[in-house]
């Protein structure tokens, strides 16, 4: 890479040749490559000495805050000490340094040969330099404090610092705590808190709730960083002591009731108790279900029901629907109430219910092997394998066998003649045979069949077969 310092320079006179009047070609692909806050790397393909042949002698690189044209060329700033051109067609690059940050620059170039024939001006390459590097850290937080101390949490509060000193907004916080004193030397060993808030603008109040153990003294310190990871000095050291753990559990639910039951759901309601007995809002419900009777001893072995909302105020009627249950089954339900510690209530009263039988929505499978095996002048013998009640299992309830002198489809099924007296289906996969009588002689007939269960759910149309009666 070539580094080109800004300043005025002059082209050396390498002599002239009276017979060389062909200038180098104009550069048409000048572009900006790497850009920093005070430099730009220019990329190009070297032209030739004579148009695009040979090797030129020198570059004249210029830059300006406005577009560079032939008219404004003389007023643009010349970059000193440009590199010697490479052979025509070779990729070339060089870096212009000493530029101002966050500034738009236009670059252009002309090329000369040894006879001082100069090319036309290149294309204009435009680029904005980057912002200067950020070396200014946020100011330290000096008012870290605590409010709302409970047995299990401490709410930290402080005034937000800035991105650069006391201005702007920092990018993130690093809050740490320990049960022993925190200093600059052991800050990295203290426990790091997850989920710190995004810093607010400088001067605004920030806060965070930290979950801890009861009856313990904790020490806290915080630092802030900007987007360049410049860290502030550590904050003031703050300490607080969590309260003793609460020992009063919520009161037990005594009126757990089944409202209604479907084949896969049970609708429950009960009256909310409190955090301490019947006072205050409790924190959570632990609702369990089981195929067997629930007691205080086996409550934890019951299946926990997920999704139960947090308790409402004491005395509120709570409602919840337990879903995805097995049909036609016994279920026992019981509930415990927990506070924030958590202390849990005694087990509630236990309720028993039985889910309903699931509705039958499964139709018999269609018959796919209907065959016309024989015929006389007035009869046709049909054979097939029995379908099931639910798809291909069990025993269906009824056959609907039809015939017509036109091709039978699902669309014209009702226009076909229904055969009366067809026996009830036998168990699935059993061979069936039936003789259709009273047909016309010397006639082509189409036959098809549907199967129904007791609901009735009806199968799709079977395969359709044809048979010609005898003369």
C-alpha positions as CSV (number, residue, x, y, z in Angstrom):
1,X,0.0,0.0,0.0
2,X,1.2,3.5,-0.7
3,X,0.5,6.3,1.9
4,X,-0.1,9.7,0.3
5,X,0.3,12.7,2.6
6,X,-1.7,15.8,1.9
7,X,0.1,18.9,0.6
8,X,1.3,20.5,-2.5
9,X,3.7,18.7,-4.8
10,X,5.1,19.0,-8.3
11,X,5.6,16.6,-11.1
12,X,9.2,15.9,-12.1
13,X,10.1,16.6,-15.7
14,X,11.4,13.5,-17.3
15,X,12.0,15.1,-20.6
16,X,9.8,15.2,-23.6
17,X,9.8,13.4,-26.9
18,X,8.6,15.6,-29.7
19,X,7.1,12.6,-31.5
20,X,5.0,11.4,-28.6
21,X,1.6,13.1,-28.7
22,X,-0.7,10.3,-27.4
23,X,-1.7,10.8,-23.8
24,X,-2.6,8.1,-21.3
25,X,-6.2,6.9,-21.3
26,X,-8.6,8.5,-18.7
27,X,-9.2,6.3,-15.6
28,X,-12.9,5.3,-15.6
29,X,-13.1,3.1,-12.5
30,X,-11.7,5.2,-9.7
31,X,-13.5,4.1,-6.5
32,X,-13.1,4.3,-2.7
33,X,-12.1,1.2,-0.9
34,X,-11.2,1.3,2.8
35,X,-12.5,4.4,4.7
36,X,-11.4,5.5,8.1
37,X,-12.0,8.7,10.1
38,X,-9.0,10.4,8.5
39,X,-8.0,8.4,5.4
40,X,-9.5,6.9,2.2
41,X,-8.0,4.2,0.0
42,X,-8.5,4.7,-3.7
43,X,-8.8,1.8,-6.1
44,X,-8.3,1.9,-9.9
45,X,-6.9,0.1,-12.9
46,X,-3.7,1.6,-14.2
47,X,-4.0,3.2,-17.7
48,X,-1.2,3.1,-20.3
49,X,1.5,5.4,-21.5
50,X,-0.1,5.8,-24.9
51,X,-3.9,5.4,-24.3
52,X,-4.1,1.9,-22.8
53,X,-0.7,0.6,-23.9
54,X,2.6,0.7,-21.8
55,X,3.2,2.3,-18.5
56,X,2.4,5.9,-17.6
57,X,4.9,8.1,-15.7
58,X,2.9,9.9,-13.0
59,X,-0.4,10.4,-11.3
60,X,-2.0,13.7,-10.2
61,X,-4.5,13.0,-7.5
62,X,-6.8,15.7,-6.3
63,X,-9.7,15.9,-3.8
64,X,-12.3,18.5,-2.9
65,X,-15.5,18.9,-0.9
66,X,-17.4,19.5,-4.2
67,X,-17.5,17.6,-7.4
68,X,-14.3,17.8,-9.4
69,X,-14.6,18.6,-13.1
70,X,-12.3,19.9,-15.8
71,X,-13.4,23.4,-14.8
72,X,-12.9,23.0,-11.0
73,X,-9.8,20.7,-11.4
74,X,-7.3,23.6,-10.7
75,X,-9.0,24.5,-7.4
76,X,-9.0,21.0,-6.0
77,X,-6.3,20.0,-3.4
78,X,-3.4,18.0,-4.8
79,X,-2.3,14.9,-2.8
80,X,1.5,14.8,-2.5
81,X,3.8,12.0,-3.4
82,X,1.5,9.8,-5.4
83,X,2.7,6.3,-6.4
84,X,4.4,5.5,-9.7
85,X,1.8,4.0,-12.1
86,X,1.8,0.3,-12.7
87,X,1.7,-1.4,-16.1
88,X,-1.5,-0.8,-18.1
89,X,-4.4,-3.0,-16.9
90,X,-2.8,-3.6,-13.5
91,X,-5.0,-3.0,-10.3
92,X,-3.6,-0.1,-8.4
93,X,-4.4,1.5,-5.0
94,X,-3.1,4.1,-2.7
95,X,-4.3,5.8,0.6
96,X,-4.9,9.5,1.1
97,X,-4.4,10.4,4.7
98,X,-4.9,13.5,6.9
99,X,-8.6,13.9,6.1
100,X,-11.3,15.3,8.4
101,X,-13.7,12.9,10.0
102,X,-17.4,12.8,8.9
103,X,-16.7,14.8,5.8
104,X,-17.7,14.1,2.2
105,X,-14.8,14.1,-0.3
106,X,-14.7,13.9,-4.1
107,X,-11.6,12.4,-5.6
108,X,-10.3,12.5,-9.2
109,X,-7.1,11.7,-11.0
110,X,-5.2,12.6,-14.2
111,X,-2.3,10.5,-15.6
112,X,0.8,11.8,-17.5
113,X,3.4,10.1,-19.7
114,X,7.1,10.9,-20.0
115,X,6.4,13.5,-22.6
116,X,4.0,15.3,-20.2
117,X,1.0,14.3,-22.2
118,X,-1.8,14.4,-19.7
119,X,-5.0,12.3,-19.7
120,X,-8.5,13.6,-19.4
121,X,-9.9,13.7,-15.9
122,X,-11.1,10.4,-14.3
123,X,-14.6,9.7,-13.0
124,X,-15.5,11.4,-9.7
125,X,-15.2,9.1,-6.7
126,X,-17.2,10.3,-3.7
127,X,-17.1,9.0,-0.1
128,X,-17.7,10.2,3.4
129,X,-15.0,9.6,6.1
130,X,-15.9,7.7,9.2
131,X,-16.6,9.3,12.6
132,X,-13.6,9.7,14.9
133,X,-12.9,6.9,17.3
134,X,-14.8,7.1,20.6
135,X,-12.3,7.2,23.6
136,X,-14.6,9.0,26.1
137,X,-16.2,6.6,28.6
138,X,-19.5,7.3,30.5
139,X,-19.2,9.1,33.8
140,X,-19.4,6.9,36.9
141,X,-22.7,6.4,38.7
142,X,-22.5,8.0,42.1
143,X,-26.0,7.5,43.6
144,X,-26.6,3.7,43.5
145,X,-29.2,3.0,46.2
146,X,-31.9,0.5,47.2
147,X,-35.7,0.7,47.8
148,X,-38.4,-1.9,48.3
149,X,-36.2,-4.4,50.2
150,X,-38.1,-7.7,50.8
151,X,-37.1,-11.1,51.9
152,X,-36.4,-12.2,48.3
153,X,-35.6,-9.0,46.4
154,X,-33.9,-5.6,46.4
155,X,-34.9,-2.9,44.0
156,X,-31.8,-0.9,42.9
157,X,-32.2,2.7,41.8
158,X,-29.6,5.1,40.3
159,X,-29.3,8.1,38.0
160,X,-28.3,7.2,34.4
161,X,-25.0,8.4,33.2
162,X,-24.2,9.3,29.6
163,X,-22.4,7.9,26.5
164,X,-19.6,10.4,26.6
165,X,-19.2,11.6,30.2
166,X,-22.6,13.0,31.2
167,X,-24.1,13.4,27.8
168,X,-26.1,11.1,25.6
169,X,-27.1,7.5,26.6
170,X,-24.8,4.7,27.5
171,X,-25.2,1.4,25.8
172,X,-25.3,-1.1,28.6
173,X,-24.8,-1.7,32.3
174,X,-22.7,-4.3,34.2
175,X,-24.3,-4.7,37.7
176,X,-22.6,-7.1,40.2
177,X,-23.3,-8.2,43.7
178,X,-21.7,-10.2,46.5
179,X,-22.3,-11.1,50.1
180,X,-18.8,-9.6,50.9
181,X,-17.3,-6.2,50.1
182,X,-16.7,-5.4,46.4
183,X,-13.7,-3.4,45.3
184,X,-12.1,-2.5,42.0
185,X,-9.8,-5.5,42.4
186,X,-12.5,-8.1,42.9
187,X,-15.4,-6.6,40.9
188,X,-14.9,-9.1,38.1
189,X,-15.3,-12.0,40.6
190,X,-18.7,-10.7,42.0
191,X,-21.9,-12.3,40.7
192,X,-23.1,-10.7,37.5
193,X,-26.8,-9.9,37.2
194,X,-28.7,-11.0,34.1
195,X,-31.2,-8.8,32.3
196,X,-29.9,-5.4,33.1
197,X,-32.1,-2.6,31.7
198,X,-31.1,-0.6,28.7
199,X,-29.7,2.7,30.0
200,X,-31.9,5.7,29.8
201,X,-30.7,9.1,28.7
202,X,-28.2,10.8,31.1
203,X,-29.9,12.3,34.1
204,X,-33.0,10.0,34.1
205,X,-33.8,7.5,36.9
206,X,-33.0,3.8,36.2
207,X,-34.0,0.8,38.4
208,X,-33.9,-2.9,38.5
209,X,-35.3,-5.7,40.8
210,X,-32.7,-8.2,41.9
211,X,-33.9,-11.6,43.2
212,X,-31.9,-12.8,46.2
213,X,-32.0,-15.0,49.3
214,X,-33.7,-13.9,52.6
215,X,-31.9,-12.5,55.7
216,X,-28.6,-11.8,53.9
217,X,-26.5,-8.6,53.5
218,X,-25.6,-7.9,49.9
219,X,-23.1,-5.4,48.3
220,X,-23.7,-3.9,44.9
221,X,-21.7,-1.9,42.3
222,X,-22.4,-0.9,38.8
223,X,-20.6,0.4,35.7
224,X,-21.7,1.6,32.3
225,X,-20.3,1.2,28.8
226,X,-20.8,3.0,25.6
227,X,-21.1,1.4,22.1
228,X,-17.3,1.4,21.8
229,X,-17.0,-0.6,25.1
230,X,-15.4,2.3,26.9
231,X,-16.3,1.5,30.6
232,X,-17.1,4.0,33.2
233,X,-15.3,3.9,36.6
234,X,-17.1,1.8,39.2
235,X,-20.0,3.4,41.0
236,X,-20.4,3.9,44.7
237,X,-20.6,0.8,46.8
238,X,-24.1,0.1,48.1
239,X,-25.3,-2.5,50.6
240,X,-28.7,-3.7,51.8
241,X,-30.0,-6.6,54.0
242,X,-32.9,-8.7,52.8
243,X,-35.7,-9.4,55.2
244,X,-36.4,-12.6,57.1
245,X,-38.3,-15.1,55.0
246,X,-42.1,-14.9,55.4
247,X,-43.4,-17.9,57.3
248,X,-47.2,-17.4,56.9
249,X,-48.6,-19.5,54.0
250,X,-51.8,-18.8,52.1
251,X,-55.0,-20.3,53.3
252,X,-56.2,-23.5,51.6
253,X,-58.9,-23.5,49.0
254,X,-62.0,-25.2,50.4
255,X,-64.5,-24.9,47.6
256,X,-62.9,-26.3,44.5
257,X,-65.8,-27.3,42.2
258,X,-66.4,-28.9,38.8
259,X,-68.7,-26.6,36.8
260,X,-69.1,-28.8,33.7
261,X,-67.4,-31.6,31.8
262,X,-66.9,-32.5,28.1
263,X,-65.2,-35.4,26.5
264,X,-61.8,-33.7,26.8
265,X,-62.2,-30.7,29.1
266,X,-63.2,-30.0,32.8
267,X,-64.3,-26.6,33.9
268,X,-63.3,-25.7,37.5
269,X,-63.9,-22.8,39.8
270,X,-62.9,-21.8,43.3
271,X,-62.6,-18.8,45.6
272,X,-59.2,-17.1,45.8
273,X,-57.5,-17.1,49.2
274,X,-54.7,-14.7,50.3
275,X,-50.9,-14.3,50.6
276,X,-50.9,-14.6,54.4
277,X,-53.9,-16.7,55.2
278,X,-56.8,-14.7,53.7
279,X,-54.9,-11.4,53.5
280,X,-53.1,-10.0,50.4
281,X,-52.7,-11.4,46.9
282,X,-51.1,-14.9,46.7
283,X,-48.5,-15.5,44.0
284,X,-49.3,-18.7,42.2
285,X,-51.6,-21.8,42.0
286,X,-50.4,-25.4,41.8
287,X,-53.3,-27.3,40.3
288,X,-52.8,-31.1,39.9
289,X,-54.8,-33.9,38.3
290,X,-54.7,-37.6,38.8
291,X,-56.5,-40.9,37.8
292,X,-56.3,-41.8,41.5
293,X,-57.3,-40.0,44.6
294,X,-55.1,-37.1,45.6
295,X,-53.9,-36.6,49.2
296,X,-51.4,-34.4,51.0
297,X,-48.9,-37.2,50.7
298,X,-49.2,-37.9,47.0
299,X,-50.1,-34.4,45.8
300,X,-46.6,-33.9,44.2
301,X,-47.0,-37.1,42.2
302,X,-50.1,-35.7,40.4
303,X,-49.8,-34.2,37.0
304,X,-49.3,-30.4,37.2
305,X,-51.8,-28.5,35.1
306,X,-49.9,-25.7,33.2
307,X,-51.3,-22.3,32.3
308,X,-53.2,-21.5,35.5
309,X,-53.3,-17.7,35.9
310,X,-51.9,-15.9,38.9
311,X,-54.3,-15.5,41.9
312,X,-56.7,-12.6,42.1
313,X,-57.6,-10.7,45.3
314,X,-58.9,-12.8,48.2
315,X,-62.6,-13.6,47.7
316,X,-62.5,-13.4,43.9
317,X,-64.1,-16.3,42.0
318,X,-61.4,-18.0,40.0
319,X,-62.3,-20.0,36.8
320,X,-60.0,-22.3,34.8
321,X,-60.6,-24.9,32.1
322,X,-58.4,-28.0,32.1
323,X,-58.0,-29.2,28.5
324,X,-56.5,-32.2,26.5
325,X,-57.9,-34.8,28.8
326,X,-58.6,-38.4,28.0
327,X,-62.3,-39.1,27.2
328,X,-64.5,-41.5,29.3
329,X,-62.1,-41.3,32.2
330,X,-62.1,-40.5,36.0
331,X,-60.1,-37.5,37.1
332,X,-59.3,-36.2,40.6
333,X,-58.4,-32.5,41.0
334,X,-56.8,-30.6,43.9
335,X,-55.0,-27.3,44.2
336,X,-52.5,-25.6,46.5
337,X,-51.8,-21.8,46.8
338,X,-48.3,-20.4,46.9
339,X,-46.9,-17.0,48.0
340,X,-43.7,-15.3,46.8
341,X,-41.3,-17.3,49.1
342,X,-43.0,-19.7,48.2
343,X,-44.9,-20.9,51.2
344,X,-47.7,-23.3,50.0
345,X,-51.1,-23.7,51.5
346,X,-52.5,-27.1,52.6
347,X,-54.1,-29.2,49.8
348,X,-57.6,-28.1,48.8
349,X,-60.7,-30.3,48.9
350,X,-60.5,-33.0,46.2
351,X,-63.0,-33.2,43.4
352,X,-63.8,-36.2,41.2
353,X,-65.3,-36.0,37.7
354,X,-65.7,-38.3,34.7
355,X,-65.1,-37.1,31.2
356,X,-67.7,-37.9,28.6
357,X,-67.3,-40.4,25.8
358,X,-65.7,-38.8,22.8
359,X,-68.1,-38.2,19.9
360,X,-67.7,-40.6,17.0
361,X,-66.6,-38.5,14.0
362,X,-64.8,-41.3,12.2
363,X,-66.6,-42.7,9.2
364,X,-66.2,-46.2,7.8
365,X,-63.5,-46.5,5.1
366,X,-64.8,-46.7,1.6
367,X,-65.1,-50.1,-0.1
368,X,-62.4,-50.3,-2.8
369,X,-62.8,-53.9,-4.1
370,X,-66.5,-54.0,-5.2
371,X,-66.7,-56.7,-7.9
372,X,-69.6,-57.9,-10.1
373,X,-68.9,-61.7,-10.3
374,X,-71.9,-63.2,-12.1
375,X,-75.2,-62.3,-13.8
376,X,-78.4,-63.8,-15.2
377,X,-81.2,-62.2,-17.3
378,X,-82.5,-60.4,-14.1
379,X,-79.7,-60.6,-11.4
380,X,-76.2,-59.5,-10.8
381,X,-74.0,-61.0,-8.0
382,X,-71.7,-58.5,-6.2
383,X,-68.9,-59.3,-3.8
384,X,-66.6,-57.1,-1.6
385,X,-64.7,-57.0,1.8
386,X,-66.6,-55.5,4.7
387,X,-65.5,-52.0,5.9
388,X,-65.2,-51.1,9.6
389,X,-67.2,-48.8,11.9
390,X,-64.3,-46.4,12.5
391,X,-62.3,-46.5,9.3
392,X,-61.2,-50.2,9.0
393,X,-61.9,-51.3,12.5
394,X,-65.1,-52.6,14.2
395,X,-68.4,-53.4,12.5
396,X,-70.3,-50.8,10.5
397,X,-74.1,-50.5,10.8
398,X,-75.6,-50.2,7.3
399,X,-74.9,-50.6,3.6
400,X,-76.4,-48.3,1.0
401,X,-76.1,-50.2,-2.3
402,X,-77.3,-48.5,-5.5
403,X,-77.5,-49.2,-9.2
404,X,-78.2,-47.2,-12.4
405,X,-78.2,-47.4,-16.2
406,X,-75.7,-44.5,-16.1
407,X,-72.3,-44.1,-14.6
408,X,-72.7,-43.4,-10.9
409,X,-70.7,-40.6,-9.3
410,X,-70.8,-38.7,-6.0
411,X,-72.6,-35.9,-7.8
412,X,-75.5,-38.1,-9.1
413,X,-75.5,-40.7,-6.3
414,X,-79.0,-39.8,-5.1
415,X,-80.4,-40.4,-8.6
416,X,-79.3,-44.1,-8.6
417,X,-81.8,-46.7,-7.4
418,X,-81.3,-47.9,-3.8
419,X,-81.4,-51.7,-3.2
420,X,-83.6,-52.7,-0.3
421,X,-83.0,-55.6,2.0
422,X,-79.2,-55.6,2.0
423,X,-78.0,-57.3,5.2
424,X,-76.2,-55.4,7.9
425,X,-72.4,-55.3,7.6
426,X,-70.3,-58.0,9.1
427,X,-67.0,-57.4,11.0
428,X,-64.3,-55.5,9.0
429,X,-62.4,-57.4,6.4
430,X,-65.1,-60.2,6.2
431,X,-66.1,-61.3,2.7
432,X,-69.6,-60.0,1.7
433,X,-71.9,-61.3,-1.2
434,X,-75.2,-60.0,-2.3
435,X,-77.4,-60.7,-5.4
436,X,-79.3,-57.7,-6.9
437,X,-82.6,-59.0,-8.3
438,X,-85.4,-57.7,-10.5
439,X,-83.1,-56.2,-13.1
440,X,-83.9,-55.8,-16.8
441,X,-82.6,-58.3,-19.3
442,X,-79.9,-57.5,-21.7
443,X,-79.0,-54.2,-19.9
444,X,-75.8,-52.6,-18.8
445,X,-75.8,-51.6,-15.1
446,X,-73.5,-49.5,-12.9
447,X,-73.2,-50.5,-9.2
448,X,-71.7,-48.6,-6.2
449,X,-72.0,-48.8,-2.4
450,X,-71.6,-46.6,0.7
451,X,-71.1,-47.7,4.3
452,X,-72.5,-46.0,7.5
453,X,-72.0,-46.4,11.2
454,X,-74.5,-45.9,14.0
455,X,-74.2,-42.1,14.1
456,X,-74.4,-42.2,11.1
457,X,-71.0,-41.2,9.7
458,X,-71.0,-42.3,6.0
459,X,-68.0,-43.5,3.9
460,X,-67.1,-42.0,0.6
461,X,-68.4,-43.7,-2.6
462,X,-66.9,-47.1,-3.3
463,X,-65.3,-48.0,-6.6
464,X,-67.9,-48.3,-9.4
465,X,-68.4,-51.6,-11.3
466,X,-70.5,-52.5,-14.4
467,X,-72.2,-55.7,-15.4
468,X,-74.5,-56.6,-18.4
469,X,-77.5,-58.8,-17.6
470,X,-78.1,-61.8,-19.9
471,X,-80.6,-61.9,-22.8
